[in-house]
Amino acid sequence: MDVSTAVIPAAGFGTRFLPVTKAQPKEMMPVLDKPTIQYVVEEAVDAGIEDILIITGRGKQSIERHFDKSYELEAELQAAGKIELLERVREIAGLADIHYVRQKERNGLGDAVLYARDHVGDEPFALLLGDTIVESSVSCTAKLVDQAERHESSIISLERVPWERVPAYGVADLPDDANTDQSAFPVQDLVEKPAREDAPSNLAITGRYVLEPEVFDFLEETDPGVGGEIQLTDALRQLSSVRGVELDGDRFDIGNIPDWLRANIEMALHHDDGEMNEAVDGLVREYADE
């Protein structure tokens, strides 16, 4: 198995962030000094993937502009002698070979992924949700790619979440003899947004996958599920082999305001900019005192 392509769905409305997302994609919400989707693209690149397909939708043109070359801005920075900023801007356009396809109707994550079929072809691919940042010492996607190649299996990233939050996620059902201490353990079933009392576990799907191309066949046969949309989880249940890898790192769902705020604070505290660390630490102490 050789994983050389990443797919990033970024077509959702971002309703939990309205009204700010009325004119700005949630994937472009800034976390520190970069938009969310840039972190996602960089994670794929850190996994050795340079062929990236972003699934966009109406009103998402700013994503394409962000990763495009900006001649006017570069000329302005060059003239002003702001060479460090100039290099950072140039690096964005050179991150990867990025392609785009538009999801014409928003009909669920599964439908968005199906738009990648022509680009991906008959090869396995990485799937990274465009509104989720995963901070870890080693790229989460790189770990999934490694395990997918070792086991020649589809791999999904899983995270233990509080039981009261289980109904917001797709969750994994493991065999009775599954050992989650293994680097990649078998998953026998997946359940989309179960009631807490019906959930087989609190191991939630985190928005990072490496999938065999057979998933496209199952997506085409999948009927609308929860919310009347084509659910990716329903197609994943049909795959011949699925293994799980427990997330090692911090995950931030930028689709909601509390996690976006948490991402900015926690990532700033880990940032290598000493001045920023000191400023954020001071703000945290100030509000804690109040």
C-alpha positions, 0 to 999 in steps of 0.5 A: 500500500502506497499512500500518496494523495490526501483529500480534505473536505471543506464544503460545510456551512459552518453554522455553529460559527454564524454569523462570522461564517456567513461570508468566511469559510470556517476552515479559514478561521485563524488559529494564531497566525494561520488559517485552520486549513493550513494546519491540515495541509501541513499535516498531510505534507508532514506525512510525505503527501504532496498531492492534495485535493480539497473539496470546496463549496459555494463561497469557499473561494478564499481557500483557493486564494490563500494557497495561490501565489500573491504577486502584489503582496510579495512585491509589497513585502519585497519593497518594504524589506520584510524578507521573513514575512515574504518567505512565509508567504511564498512557502504557502503557495509551495506547500503542495500540489493542491487541486480543488473540486466543488461539492455542488450540493451539501449532502453530507461528508460521505457525499463530499468524499465521493467527489474525490473518486476521479482524482484518487482513482484506485489508490488508497488515500488519506482523508483529513477533515478541514476544520480539525487541527491535530497537534502532536509530536509526529503527524497524526496522518503519518502514523495512520499511513505507516499503520495502513502500509503495515497492515494493508488495511483502512485505518481510522484515528480514534480518541476517548471522549467523555461519555456525555459527548458520545452522541456527537460522534461516530464511535467504534465497536471493538471485538471483545478481545481487542487490545487497544494498547496495540499500535493498530487494533481491529474495529468490527463496527462503527456507529454514527452518533449513538445515544449514550446508553447504546454506544459500544464505546467512547472511542470517537472518530477524530477526522483522520483516516487512511482509506482503501478505494473500495470505500467509493463503491460503498458510498455510491450505494449508501442511502441517507442516514443520520440528518438525512445526509450521506454518512461516511461512517455508514460506508466505512462499516462495509470495508473489508478491514478497518483498524483503529489507532488511538490519537496521541496528541491534542485535537481541536474541532474548529467548527465550534467556538469553545474549541476554537478559543481553546486552540488559540490559547493552548497552541499559543502556550506551546508556540515557539515565540517567547513573546507570544507565550508570555503575553498569552500566559499573562492573559490567562492569569489575568482572567483566572484572577477575575 
